[in-house]
Amino acid sequence: MADAARAAKMADRIKVIVAQALERGVKDPRLGFVTITDVRVTGDLQHASIFYTVYGSDEERADTAAALKSATGMLRSEVGKNITARLTPSLEFIPDGIPENAALIETLLNEAAARDAKVENLAKKASYAGDEDPYVKPRVIDDEDDN
C-alpha cells in the first residue's frame, strides 16, 4: 500500500497530464468543452477515477463520454509515459455532478429568498393579537397612595 500523500501527488499529476492530453492530443470531434474537476487514485495506485464536467447540452455530454471512452487507451499511455510509477493505473472517466448540484442549490436559494420576502410582507401587515406589550409590568406605587 502506498501512503496517502503519494496517492494525492499522483492524482494531481494525472489530472494535469490528462488535461494537457485532452487539450492537445485528442482530435475526436465528439469531444466537447471538457474540464477535469478531480482525480482520485486508489491506495494501491492501480486505479484512477477521473471526474469531469462538460459545458453544453445532454447530447454533447453523451458524445463527450463516448469520446473519452474511446480515448482511454491513448490517455493511459500518456499517463504511463509521464509518471514515475512501476505500473500505470487504469483510468475511469466519471461525469461530475457539480453543475447539476449547483443548479439545484441555486433554485433552493431562490425559493428560500421568495419565502423570506413573503414572510417579510406578512410581518409588515401584521398587527398584535392583544396588547403591544403582553408582559405584566410591576405596579409603580406613588407616594400619594401611601397617605
Secondary structure, DSSP 4 states (H G I P E B T S, - for coil): ---HHHHHHHHHHHHHHHHHHHHHT---TT--EEEEEEEEE-TTS-EEEEEEEEES-HHHHHHHHHHHHHTHHHHHHHHHHHS--SSPPEEEEEE--HHHHHHHHHHHHHHHHHHHHHHHHHHHH---SS-SS-SPPPPPPPHHHH-
